[in-house]
Amino acid sequence: MRFPLSLLGFTAQVPFSPDLHSGLSPSQNAGMTPSRVPKFDFALKEGDVFSPKDMLELARPGAGVANVPGDLVLVPFSKYSFKDKKNNKFVSLVPLESTAKPLDIPLTKGGEAFWLDTRTIGHAVEDEGNLDLYAIDLNFETNDAGVLSSEPPALIASFPTTTATNFQYSLSSGVLVFSDYVHADGNLSTVKEQDEAWENRGTTALVYDETFERHWDTWFVTGPKTASLFSVKLRRGPDRKWIMGTEFDNLLKGTGHSSPVEPFGGTDDFSVVGSSVLYTAKDPKLPQAWHTKQNVYLVSTTSPGNPKELTSGEQGATHSPVLNREATKAAWLELAEDGYEADKANIVVYDLLKDVRYTLGEKWDRSPDSLAFSLDGTLLYLTAGDHAKVKVFVLPIPPTPEKNTLHPTLPPKFETPVPLVQSGAASGIQTLSNGRLLFSRSSFTSPNDVYVIHGLSTFESEIHASEVTLEFKGKIEQLTHFTADALESKGLDAGEEFWFKGALDKDVQGWILKPKGWKTSDQKKWPVVLLIHGGPQSAWEDQWSTRWNPNVFAHQGYVAVLINPTGSTTFGQEFTDGIAEDWGGKPFVDLRAGWEHVLESYPQIDADRAVAAGASWGGYAINWIQGHPEYNFNFKALVCHDGVFDSNYNGYTTEELFFFNHEWGGRPWEPKSKALSEKFSPANFVSNWSTPQLLIHGSKDYRLPETESLGPFHALQQLGIPTRLVIFPNENHWVLNQGNSLKWHYEVFKWFDEFVADETVKNV
């Protein structure tokens, strides 16, 4: 793939010339990195702009969860203080149908909060080496003048370990289901003893006989220790006091199953209704490091260790298993291809009474993220990415066919979900009584807030009665405004979409976010940063981020350009699949065409002060751009966070081997894969590298080990090109610690500042 040097009419990416800085010839300067004198003292912009510190101290709300009647919503949120160096946690109780003020309950020692009953919250918190469960009773009158208050926490009991998590309580069966880590015996009561024996074993050696020796940021130990689902009796006695049993049943004991699925599984990996527990787990018969296949199982809390498999056995990964209210139907999301984590997700429905399984949504070219049954079990609500937003949809469920089928012939209304919410990024959908749907939503301009959709009863009836797809025109109400006051004066940019023709003449989408002070009359005033997303099967979506927040870049004075090239999700499965075995191909046709479109469309951008940054696959893109000056991006500085440098080497060292095997056409020693790495590995083009580059890596990143940054750092240093390396010893593929994140932002913007800052606009 080549681009003409005349493209756009500006000069090619200019090689850095060591001799201009050192006074030595290139040969004399070999192996030397010239000293750099910043143009002026650097400090992050603060005050009336949205600074990195503002972002890190902003409240971080989770998704709201309503009680059964749907009159109160529990929202967990946290707020970090740099002054106190502490992350303060709370739960906010928000009335749905009352003007009563929300109630914020501090969780001074952290922990998890969840609903026990209509007016009681369970709070599991670690204290003095124990994980204690408390009940917090709420006082709330359901009228317009109601006052919401809480009683002091009352201790119920303690768990055998301190690692129990992901609590779901079934009031009808009086059973609490949760996950915890256990040793090979599957016994929760022996965990502490075995943990102590392991710590006192007299060596630090870890010994493995099979793969998945480590995952994400954790080395597996003792067998390994795996996640399992447990149940314990929990009920309220005649004296209104809660009583927890002492027998903790391992629902997966003896099965070889581990759930939730590591590393990001949680309560969305299992569903509890009555005594029924529906869960997903990786197939225990397959090597987990190079397979993605997950099965869905149904187990009863009255018969632990005896699950029934509901999947066909011919699938890849499965997600979001849910039960209807009567536990007579199950549904989940299912990918067809084992070994591919970004395949199209179809909806599978299992009629548990008729023992029939069938697939929905095959003809709909989008992949749902989560599911929820309507209260009567006749419709499914879902979230799904569509054109860089995560929308809420509804889909009616057809009558159960006579036999299992992957390809049912259905009327159109059962094939295409109807959108209900079309902007931002929705999550946490929950169906409520009286025709309501609860969900949370974030956007470029706000973290999560809680919303409720009204009037769905009538719309559901219309969907059932109609033979065509309908349009929803109901009411959406915002219930919370967690960060509105803090952000009111900041002037965050909502983002502007743009479209252009990319590779294979396909329509490609991007976003542009503008700096504070931007004027349409400006001419070549603003520096510009191209942000390149990771994945690569992901997208820049209209949602909040605390790691790569485009408004933070914009408020430091840069035009932020975000392009969703080939490989991005939410634009159809063909577009997503298009990057496989073509990492250095079509995506860069798209990025280059999008870059040209932006520079031609916005004369306010100074193309001679352009920089770029990316992480993961985005880091690969930075390294690939380094070796291809013919792309003519004209970047003056680059930032690569945890990016791929040597693709073939990464095929041996990454922990999820299935990812490399899919993306690079086979295992790293096989001919096809080796040929693709020869063609597309950035390490093979180091001789062309010339642009100053900052490299950042977490030492606990086992997806892309830190040698992927050490390698290019050493190469750039020997080439005499300005380079900086930032290592975070305790971070993984992401930078999560608030202090480290502030340092990350400081280093990134200081690096850009050295090469593209202009004193005349520095403090605009």
C-alpha positions in Angstrom: 0.0 0.0 0.0 1.5 3.3 -1.0 0.3 6.9 -1.0 1.6 9.6 -3.4 3.9 12.1 -1.8 1.9 14.9 -3.3 -1.2 13.9 -1.3 -2.7 16.9 0.4 0.1 19.1 -1.0 2.1 19.3 2.2 5.5 17.8 3.0 6.2 14.3 3.9 6.7 13.2 7.5 10.1 14.9 8.1 12.8 12.6 9.4 14.5 13.8 12.6 18.1 14.8 11.9 20.3 14.2 14.9 23.1 16.3 13.5 21.0 19.4 13.6 20.9 19.1 17.4 24.3 17.8 18.3 26.6 19.3 15.7 27.9 15.9 14.7 27.5 14.0 11.5 24.9 11.2 11.3 27.7 8.6 11.5 29.3 10.3 14.5 26.0 10.6 16.2 25.0 6.9 15.7 23.9 5.5 19.0 23.5 8.9 20.7 20.2 10.5 21.6 20.4 14.4 21.4 19.5 16.3 24.5 16.2 18.2 24.4 15.6 21.6 25.8 11.8 22.2 26.2 10.7 25.5 24.7 9.3 26.6 28.0 8.4 25.2 31.4 5.5 22.8 31.1 2.4 22.4 33.2 -1.0 20.9 32.4 -3.7 23.4 31.7 -6.1 23.8 34.6 -8.8 26.3 35.7 -11.7 26.8 33.4 -10.7 23.9 31.2 -11.5 20.2 31.8 -8.1 19.0 33.0 -6.9 15.5 33.6 -7.1 16.2 37.4 -10.7 17.3 36.9 -11.5 14.1 35.1 -9.8 11.9 37.8 -11.6 13.6 40.7 -15.0 13.6 38.9 -17.6 11.2 40.4 -17.7 7.8 38.6 -21.2 6.4 38.7 -21.9 2.8 37.9 -25.1 1.4 36.3 -28.3 1.8 38.3 -30.2 -1.2 39.6 -33.8 -0.9 40.8 -35.6 -2.8 43.5 -38.4 -5.2 42.5 -41.3 -2.7 42.7 -39.2 -0.2 40.7 -39.6 2.8 43.0 -35.9 3.0 44.1 -32.7 2.7 42.2 -29.3 1.9 43.7 -26.4 3.5 42.0 -22.8 2.8 43.1 -20.4 5.6 42.6 -16.9 6.6 43.7 -15.0 9.9 43.9 -11.3 10.2 44.2 -9.5 13.0 46.2 -5.9 13.8 45.4 -5.8 15.8 48.6 -6.7 12.8 50.7 -5.2 10.3 48.3 -8.3 8.3 48.8 -11.1 6.8 46.6 -14.3 7.5 48.4 -17.2 5.1 47.7 -20.9 5.6 48.0 -24.3 4.3 47.0 -26.9 6.7 45.9 -30.6 5.7 46.4 -32.7 7.5 43.8 -36.5 7.6 43.9 -38.2 6.8 40.5 -41.7 8.1 41.1 -41.3 10.6 43.8 -39.8 14.1 44.3 -38.0 12.9 47.4 -34.3 13.8 47.3 -31.8 11.0 46.6 -30.0 9.5 49.6 -26.2 9.1 49.4 -24.8 6.5 51.8 -21.0 6.6 52.3 -19.2 3.2 52.2 -16.3 4.3 54.2 -14.5 1.0 54.0 -15.6 0.2 50.4 -17.3 -3.0 49.6 -20.3 -4.0 47.4 -23.9 -3.0 47.9 -26.9 -4.9 46.4 -30.7 -5.3 46.9 -31.9 -7.8 49.5 -35.6 -6.8 49.4 -37.7 -3.7 48.6 -36.4 -1.7 51.5 -33.1 -3.4 52.4 -29.6 -3.1 51.0 -27.0 -5.8 51.5 -23.5 -4.4 52.1 -20.5 -6.8 51.9 -17.3 -5.2 53.3 -13.9 -6.4 54.4 -13.0 -5.4 58.0 -10.1 -6.8 60.1 -9.5 -9.8 57.9 -13.2 -10.8 57.6 -15.8 -10.1 54.8 -18.9 -9.1 56.7 -22.4 -8.9 55.4 -24.6 -6.0 56.7 -28.2 -5.1 56.2 -29.1 -1.5 55.7 -32.8 -0.8 56.1 -34.4 2.1 54.2 -37.3 4.3 55.3 -39.2 5.6 52.3 -42.8 6.8 51.9 -43.9 6.5 48.2 -45.5 9.9 47.9 -44.5 13.2 46.4 -43.3 14.6 49.7 -41.6 11.4 50.7 -38.4 11.4 52.7 -35.7 8.8 52.1 -33.5 7.8 55.0 -31.6 4.8 56.3 -31.1 2.9 59.5 -27.6 2.0 60.9 -26.1 -1.1 59.3 -26.9 -4.3 61.1 -24.4 -7.2 60.9 -25.8 -10.4 59.5 -22.8 -12.7 59.3 -19.3 -13.2 57.9 -18.1 -15.2 54.9 -15.3 -17.8 55.1 -13.1 -15.7 52.8 -12.5 -12.1 52.0 -12.9 -12.5 48.3 -16.6 -13.2 47.8 -18.1 -10.9 45.2 -20.8 -10.5 42.5 -23.8 -10.9 44.8 -27.3 -11.7 43.5 -30.1 -12.4 46.0 -33.3 -14.3 45.2 -35.9 -13.2 47.7 -38.4 -15.9 46.5 -36.1 -18.8 47.3 -34.2 -17.1 50.2 -30.8 -17.8 48.5 -27.8 -15.6 48.1 -25.6 -16.5 45.0 -22.1 -15.1 44.7 -18.7 -15.9 43.2 -15.4 -16.6 45.0 -12.0 -18.2 44.3 -11.4 -21.7 45.5 -8.6 -24.3 45.3 -8.9 -27.6 43.6 -11.1 -29.1 46.3 -13.8 -26.5 45.5 -14.4 -26.0 49.2 -14.9 -22.4 50.4 -14.2 -23.3 54.1 -10.6 -24.5 53.3 -9.5 -21.5 51.3 -7.9 -19.6 54.1 -5.9 -22.6 55.3 -4.7 -23.5 51.8 -3.8 -19.8 51.1 -1.7 -19.7 54.3 0.0 -23.0 53.4 0.8 -21.6 49.9 2.3 -18.4 51.3 4.4 -20.3 53.7 5.7 -22.9 51.2 9.3 -21.7 51.4 9.7 -20.8 47.7 8.3 -18.3 45.2 8.4 -20.7 42.3 5.4 -21.1 40.1 5.3 -24.4 38.1 3.0 -25.1 35.1 2.3 -28.1 32.9 -0.2 -26.3 30.6 -1.1 -22.9 29.2 -3.0 -20.1 30.7 -0.2 -19.8 33.3 -1.2 -16.1 33.5 -4.1 -14.0 32.3 -4.4 -10.2 31.9 -2.4 -9.1 34.9 -2.4 -12.2 37.2 -0.2 -15.3 37.4 -2.3 -18.3 38.2 -1.2 -20.2 41.2 -2.0 -23.4 43.1 -3.7 -25.5 40.6 -4.8 -22.8 39.5 -7.2 -21.2 41.9 -10.4 -20.6 40.0 -13.7 -18.7 40.3 -16.8 -20.6 41.1 -20.5 -19.8 42.0 -21.8 -20.4 45.5 -25.1 -20.3 47.2 -26.0 -19.9 50.8 -29.4 -19.6 52.6 -30.3 -16.1 53.6 -33.7 -15.1 55.0 -35.4 -12.7 57.4 -36.6 -14.1 60.7 -39.8 -13.4 62.6 -37.9 -10.7 64.5 -37.1 -9.0 61.2 -33.4 -9.9 61.6 -31.6 -11.4 58.7 -30.1 -14.9 59.2 -27.4 -16.4 56.9 -26.7 -20.1 56.8 -23.4 -21.7 57.4 -23.3 -24.1 54.5 -21.9 -22.6 51.3 -22.7 -24.9 48.3 -20.4 -24.8 45.3 -22.9 -24.9 42.5 -20.1 -25.9 40.0 -18.3 -28.4 42.2 -16.8 -31.3 40.2 -17.7 -29.8 36.8 -14.4 -28.2 35.9 -16.3 -25.0 35.2 -15.1 -21.5 36.2 -17.6 -18.7 36.3 -17.6 -15.7 36.0 -15.3 -15.9 33.0 -11.9 -14.2 33.6 -10.7 -11.5 33.4 -13.8 -9.2 33.2 -16.7 -11.5 34.1 -19.2 -10.4 36.8 -22.9 -10.5 37.5 -23.6 -10.3 33.8 -22.1 -13.9 33.5 -25.0 -15.5 35.5 -28.7 -14.9 36.2 -30.6 -16.0 39.3 -34.4 -16.5 39.4 -35.8 -18.5 42.3 -33.6 -21.6 42.7 -32.4 -21.5 39.1 -29.0 -20.2 38.1 -28.1 -19.7 34.5 -24.4 -19.2 33.8 -21.7 -19.2 31.1 -18.3 -20.8 31.5 -15.4 -21.7 29.1 -15.6 -25.2 27.8 -13.5 -27.2 30.4 -12.4 -29.8 27.8 -10.5 -27.2 25.6 -7.2 -25.4 26.2 -8.4 -21.9 27.3 -5.4 -20.1 25.9 -6.3 -20.8 22.3 -10.1 -21.4 22.5 -12.9 -18.9 23.2 -15.7 -21.4 23.3 -18.1 -21.0 26.2 -21.1 -23.1 27.1 -24.3 -22.0 28.9 -25.5 -24.1 31.8 -28.6 -24.2 34.1 -28.1 -25.4 37.7 -30.4 -25.4 40.7 -29.3 -24.2 44.1 -31.1 -27.3 45.4 -28.9 -29.6 43.3 -25.4 -28.1 43.2 -22.8 -29.7 41.0 -25.4 -31.0 38.5 -25.8 -28.4 35.7 -27.5 -29.0 32.4 -25.8 -27.7 29.3 -28.1 -25.6 27.1 -25.8 -24.7 24.2 -25.5 -26.9 21.1 -21.7 -27.5 21.4 -21.1 -25.8 18.0 -20.5 -22.2 19.2 -17.8 -19.8 20.2 -18.1 -17.5 23.2 -21.4 -16.8 24.9 -22.4 -13.8 27.0 -25.2 -12.2 29.0 -27.2 -15.3 30.0 -30.6 -14.2 31.4 -33.8 -15.9 32.6 -37.3 -14.7 32.4 -39.3 -14.1 35.7 -40.7 -17.6 35.8 -37.4 -19.3 34.8 -39.3 -20.9 31.9 -37.1 -19.3 29.2 -33.4 -18.6 29.0 -31.6 -16.3 26.5 -28.0 -15.5 25.8 -25.7 -14.0 23.2 -23.7 -16.5 21.1 -20.8 -16.1 18.7 -20.4 -18.8 16.1 -16.7 -19.0 15.7 -14.5 -20.5 18.4 -11.2 -18.6 18.6 -12.6 -15.2 17.6 -13.8 -12.8 20.3 -15.3 -10.2 17.9 -17.6 -12.5 15.8 -21.2 -11.4 15.3 -23.3 -12.1 18.4 -26.7 -13.7 17.8 -29.5 -14.1 20.3 -30.3 -17.6 21.4 -33.6 -18.4 23.2 -34.1 -21.6 25.0 -37.7 -22.7 25.9 -37.1 -24.6 29.1 -40.6 -26.1 29.2 -40.4 -27.4 25.6 -36.7 -28.1 25.7 -36.2 -26.2 22.4 -33.4 -23.9 21.4 -33.5 -21.3 18.5 -31.6 -18.3 17.2 -32.8 -14.7 16.7 -31.2 -11.7 14.9 -29.2 -13.6 12.4 -30.1 -11.2 9.6 -29.5 -8.1 11.7 -26.0 -6.9 11.1 -25.3 -5.7 14.6 -23.9 -7.4 17.7 -25.9 -7.0 21.0 -24.0 -6.5 24.2 -26.6 -7.3 26.8 -30.2 -8.8 27.2 -33.2 -8.5 29.4 -36.6 -10.1 29.2 -39.8 -8.1 29.3 -41.8 -8.8 32.5 -44.2 -11.1 30.6 -41.3 -12.8 28.8 -42.6 -12.1 25.3 -40.0 -9.5 24.3 -36.2 -9.0 24.7 -34.7 -5.7 25.4 -31.0 -5.3 24.4 -28.2 -2.9 24.0 -26.1 -2.9 20.9 -23.5 -0.7 19.2 -24.7 1.0 16.1 -22.7 3.7 14.2 -20.5 4.5 17.2 -23.3 4.7 19.7 -24.6 2.0 22.1 -28.4 2.1 21.7 -31.3 0.4 23.5 -33.5 -1.9 21.3 -36.5 -4.1 21.7 -37.3 -7.3 19.8 -40.4 -9.5 20.1 -39.9 -13.2 20.7 -41.6 -15.5 18.2 -43.6 -18.6 19.2 -41.3 -21.5 20.1 -40.6 -23.7 17.0 -41.2 -27.4 17.2 -37.6 -28.3 17.2 -34.1 -26.9 17.7 -33.1 -24.6 14.9 -30.2 -22.2 14.1 -32.0 -20.6 11.1 -35.7 -20.2 11.8 -37.8 -18.6 9.1 -39.4 -15.6 10.8 -41.5 -12.6 9.8 -39.5 -9.3 9.5 -40.6 -8.0 12.9 -38.8 -10.8 14.6 -35.6 -10.1 12.7 -34.9 -6.4 13.2 -34.9 -4.9 16.7 -36.6 -1.5 17.2 -34.3 1.3 18.6 -35.6 3.1 21.7 -32.6 5.1 22.7 -30.3 6.4 19.9 -27.5 8.5 21.4 -24.7 8.0 23.9 -23.7 4.7 25.3 -26.4 2.7 27.2 -25.9 0.0 29.7 -27.6 -1.7 32.7 -31.0 -2.3 31.1 -33.7 -3.5 33.5 -37.4 -4.0 32.8 -39.8 -2.5 35.5 -43.5 -2.6 36.2 -46.0 -0.2 34.6 -44.3 -0.2 31.2 -40.9 1.2 32.2 -37.3 0.3 31.3 -34.4 1.5 33.4 -31.0 2.1 31.9 -27.8 4.1 32.4 -26.1 6.2 29.8 -22.9 8.1 29.3 -21.6 10.2 26.5 -18.6 12.3 25.4 -19.9 15.0 27.8 -20.9 13.0 30.9 -20.2 9.9 32.9 -23.2 7.6 33.6 -26.6 8.9 34.6 -29.7 6.9 35.2 -32.7 7.1 32.8 -36.1 5.5 32.6 -38.3 5.0 29.5 -42.0 5.3 30.1 -45.0 4.1 28.1 -43.7 0.8 26.9 -46.8 -1.2 27.7 -48.7 0.4 24.8 -45.7 0.1 22.5 -45.2 -3.6 23.4 -48.9 -4.2 22.5 -48.4 -2.4 19.2 -45.4 -4.5 18.4 -47.2 -7.7 19.0 -50.2 -6.6 16.9 -48.2 -5.2 14.0 -46.6 -7.1 11.1 -44.1 -4.3 10.4 -41.3 -2.7 12.3 -42.6 0.3 14.3 -40.9 3.5 15.5 -40.8 4.3 19.2 -41.9 7.8 20.2 -42.2 7.4 23.9 -40.8 9.4 26.8 -37.3 9.1 28.2 -36.7 10.7 31.6 -33.3 11.5 33.2 -33.3 10.6 36.9 -29.8 11.6 38.0 -27.3 14.4 37.3 -24.2 13.1 39.1 -21.7 15.4 37.5 -23.8 18.2 36.0 -22.7 20.8 38.5 -19.0 19.9 38.2 -19.1 20.0 34.4 -21.5 22.9 33.9 -18.8 25.6 33.4 -16.3 23.3 31.6 -17.9 23.5 28.1 -17.2 19.9 27.1 -17.5 19.2 23.3 -20.3 16.8 22.4 -18.3 15.7 19.4 -19.0 16.2 15.7 -19.4 13.2 13.4 -17.8 13.1 9.9 -18.0 10.5 7.2 -15.7 9.8 4.2 -14.8 7.1 1.7 -12.2 4.7 2.9 -10.8 1.4 1.7 -12.8 -0.5 -0.9 -14.9 2.7 -1.3 -16.7 2.0 2.0 -18.2 4.7 4.2 -16.0 5.3 7.2 -17.0 7.4 10.3 -15.0 9.5 12.7 -15.4 12.2 15.4 -13.8 15.6 15.9 -13.8 17.3 19.3 -12.7 21.0 19.3 -10.6 22.9 21.9 -12.2 25.5 24.2 -11.9 28.8 22.4 -12.3 27.4 18.9 -13.8 29.8 16.4 -14.9 29.1 12.9 -13.0 32.2 11.8 -9.7 30.7 13.0 -7.1 29.9 10.4 -4.4 27.3 11.0 -4.3 28.1 14.7 -4.8 24.8 16.5 -2.5 21.8 16.9 -4.2 18.4 16.2 -3.9 15.0 17.7 -5.0 11.8 16.0 -6.2 9.3 18.6 -6.2 5.7 17.4 -8.3 3.1 19.2 -7.2 -0.3 20.3 -8.9 -3.7 19.9 -8.6 -3.6 17.0 -12.2 -4.7 17.1 -13.6 -1.8 19.1 -14.7 1.7 18.3 -14.5 5.3 19.4 -18.1 5.5 20.7 -20.1 8.4 22.1 -19.3 7.4 25.7 -17.3 8.6 28.7 -13.8 7.3 29.3 -11.5 7.9 32.3 -8.5 6.5 30.4 -8.6 8.0 26.9 -11.0 11.0 27.2 -11.1 13.0 24.0 -12.3 16.1 25.9 -9.2 16.1 28.0 -7.1 16.2 24.8 -9.3 19.0 23.4 -9.1 21.0 26.6 -5.3 20.8 26.6 -5.6 22.8 23.4 -5.6 20.1 20.7 -8.2 19.3 18.0 -8.9 15.7 18.8 -9.6 13.5 15.8 -11.0 10.0 16.3 -11.4 7.7 13.3 -13.1 4.3 13.2 -11.2 2.5 10.5 -11.7 -1.0 9.1 -11.8 -3.4 12.0 -14.0 -1.1 14.1 -17.2 -2.5 15.6 -20.8 -1.1 15.4 -20.6 -0.7 11.6 -21.5 -4.2 10.6 -19.7 -7.5 10.8 -18.0 -7.3 7.4 -16.4 -4.0 8.4 -15.2 -5.5 11.7 -13.9 -8.7 10.1 -12.0 -6.7 7.5 -8.9 -6.1 9.6 -8.1 -9.8 10.2 -4.9 -10.7 8.4 -4.6 -7.1 7.2 -3.5 -5.1 10.1 -1.2 -2.8 8.1 -3.6 -2.6 5.1 -7.1 -1.3 4.8 -7.2 0.4 8.3 -4.4 2.7 7.1 -6.1 3.5 3.9 -9.0 4.6 6.1 -6.9 6.6 8.6 -5.1 8.4 5.8 -8.3 9.2 3.9 -9.9 10.4 7.1 -6.9 12.5 8.0 -7.1 14.1 4.6 -10.8 14.8 5.0 -10.3 16.5 8.3 -7.5 18.7 7.2 -9.4 19.8 4.1 -12.6 20.4 6.0 -11.2 22.4 9.0 -8.9 25.2 8.0 -8.6 26.0 11.8 -6.2 23.1 12.1 -2.4 23.7 11.8 -1.3 20.5 10.0 2.4 21.4 10.8 1.6 20.8 14.4 0.2 17.4 14.3 0.7 14.5 16.7 -0.7 11.1 17.2 -1.3 8.6 20.0 -2.7 5.1 20.4 -2.8 2.1 22.7 -2.8 -1.7 22.1 -3.7 -2.0 18.4 -3.6 1.8 18.3 0.0 1.4 19.6 0.6 -1.0 16.7 -0.7 1.7 14.4 1.8 4.3 15.9 4.7 1.9 15.3 3.4 1.1 11.8 3.1 4.7 10.9 6.7 5.3 12.1 8.0 2.8 9.5 5.9 4.3 6.6 6.7 7.9 6.0 5.1 7.6 2.6 1.7 7.9 4.4 2.6 11.6 4.7 0.9 12.2 8.0 3.5 14.8 8.9 3.4 14.0 12.7 5.9 15.8 14.8 5.6 13.5 17.8 4.1 10.1 18.6 2.9 8.3 21.7 2.6 4.5 21.8 1.0 2.9 24.9 1.3 -0.9 25.3 1.5 -1.3 21.5 2.6 -4.2 19.3 6.2 -3.9 18.0 7.1 -7.4 16.8 3.9 -9.2 15.8 5.6 -12.6 15.5 7.1 -12.4 18.9 3.8 -11.3 20.3 2.2 -14.5 19.0 4.4 -16.4 21.3 4.2 -14.2 24.4 0.6 -13.0 24.6 -1.6 -15.0 27.1 -4.7 -15.2 24.9 -3.2 -17.1 22.1 -6.5 -17.4 20.2 -6.3 -13.7 19.4 -3.1 -13.8 17.6 -4.0 -17.1 15.8 -7.1 -15.5 14.4 -5.7 -12.1 13.5 -2.5 -13.4 11.9 -3.8 -16.4 10.1 -2.3 -19.1 12.3 0.3 -19.8 15.0 3.4 -17.7 14.8 5.6 -20.5 13.3 3.2 -21.5 10.5 3.9 -20.3 7.0 0.9 -18.0 6.5 1.3 -16.3 9.8 5.1 -15.9 9.3 4.4 -14.3 5.9 1.9 -11.9 7.3 4.3 -10.9 10.1 7.0 -10.4 7.6 4.6 -8.0 5.7 2.9 -6.2 8.6 5.2 -6.3 11.7 6.4 -2.8 12.6 9.8 -4.3 13.8 10.6 -5.0 10.2 10.6 -1.4 9.2 12.7 0.2 12.0 15.2 1.5 9.5 12.5 4.0 8.3 11.7 5.3 11.8 12.4 9.0 12.3 9.7 10.6 14.4 10.2 11.4 18.2 8.2 8.9 20.2 7.1 8.4 23.8 6.6 4.8 24.8 4.5 3.9 27.8 4.0 0.4 29.3 2.7 -1.4 32.3 4.8 -4.2 33.7 1.8 -6.3 34.6 0.5 -6.2 31.0 0.4 -9.9 30.0 -1.6 -9.2 26.9 1.4 -7.3 25.4 4.5 -7.8 27.6 6.6 -4.7 28.3 9.3 -5.9 25.9 7.0 -4.6 23.2 8.0 -1.1 24.4 11.5 -1.9 25.4 12.3 -3.0 21.9 11.3 0.2 20.0 12.8 2.3 22.8 16.2 0.6 22.3 15.9 0.9 18.6 15.0 4.6 18.6 17.7 5.4 21.1 20.3 3.7 18.9 19.0 5.6 15.9 19.5 8.9 17.8 15.8 9.8 17.6 14.3 11.7 20.6 12.6 9.0 22.7 11.2 8.7 26.2 10.1 5.5 28.0 7.6 5.5 30.9 7.1 2.3 32.8 4.4 1.7 35.4 5.5 -1.4 37.3 2.1 -2.1 38.9 -0.2 -1.3 36.0 -1.6 -3.8 33.4 -2.8 -3.1 29.9 -4.5 0.0 31.3 -3.4 2.7 33.7 -6.0 2.5 36.6 -4.3 4.2 39.6 -5.3 7.8 39.8 -1.8 9.1 40.6 -0.4 7.0 37.7 -3.1 8.3 35.4 -2.2 11.9 36.2 1.4 11.1 35.6 0.4 9.5 32.3 -1.4 12.6 31.1 1.5 14.8 32.3 4.0 12.8 30.3 1.9 12.6 27.2 1.1 16.3 27.0 4.6 17.3 28.0 5.9 15.2 25.1 3.6 16.7 22.6 4.4 20.2 24.0 8.1 19.7 23.3 7.5 19.4 19.5 4.3 21.3 18.6 3.7 23.9 21.3 3.3 27.5 20.1 3.8 30.2 22.8 1.2 32.4 21.2 -1.6 29.8 21.8 -0.1 27.9 24.7 -2.4 29.4 27.3 -5.5 30.1 25.2 
